[in-house]
Amino acid sequence: MHHNHSPNRILVEACVDTLASAMAAQSGGASRVELCHALSEGGLTPSAGIIAKARALITIDLFVMIRPRTGNFVYSDDDFSSMLLDIATAKQLGADGIVSGVLNTDYSVDVSRTTQLVEAARPLPVTFHRAFDLTPDPLNALEDIVNCGCTRILTSGQQTTATEGKELILKLVQQAATRIIIMPGCGVNEQNVRSLIKATMAGEVHLSGRKQLTPMQNNIRTMIGETSFQKMFETDSVVISRVLQEANSIIQGNN
């Protein structure tokens, strides 16, 4: 397992909800794609067709979000069994990893169910997603997630952005040591990625690197006016490559 500390190079994971974004992430130099449906809703399980097509289009790691509905991460038995079915589907379709997580009614980590997700995903690694940021005791939640067998945790340090959460992220990185990877995400961009990595010692970062398409690119008649269904965002390969450049300039130089 690789370490959080002083990696040879910082890895970028791009969260994407379209095939064009997945391809842009790859061409920008991302090491991994987190494939979701509806990033506007915080990311849900993508369809089998989208997973299969993404797998055909990209060679970098393809991690698949398993989240059956919006709202909280406290799931009924039916919700949970659908998640296990979705994991089986993602594996069959060539996913390289799974992104998921389950909480108890008090928002602590549901160790039993998260462990079942990890077992269902085997041999694929499992990232515990930002449900982590809702847990009342993050340092305890970290231990629970390690015990579940997850490989990494995606977190904003329980703040609106990873930059605001950087003190907690550093604590998590230190407590995790080499046992699990702590991956900051939320609001990461080329302006803040260097200071975020310096402040947290993280070896990986997570971002969408998206730009809003103009109505012309989006192909929607502008006279209708901007309703939400007309707003289209795609990952921009230039943004991804700039973030990578910025992040890795720390390692080459020491400024």
Secondary structure by P-SEA (a helix, b strand, c coil): ccccccccbbbbbbbbccaaaaaaaaaacccccccccccccccccccaaaaaaaaaccccbbbbbbccccccccccaaaaaaaaaaaaaaaaaccccccccccccccccaaaaaaaaaaaaccbbbbbcccccccccaaaaaaaaaaaccccccccccccccccaaaaaaaaaaaacccbbbbbbcccccccaaaaaaaccccbbbbcccccccccccccccccccccccbbbbbbaaaaaaaaaaaaccccccc
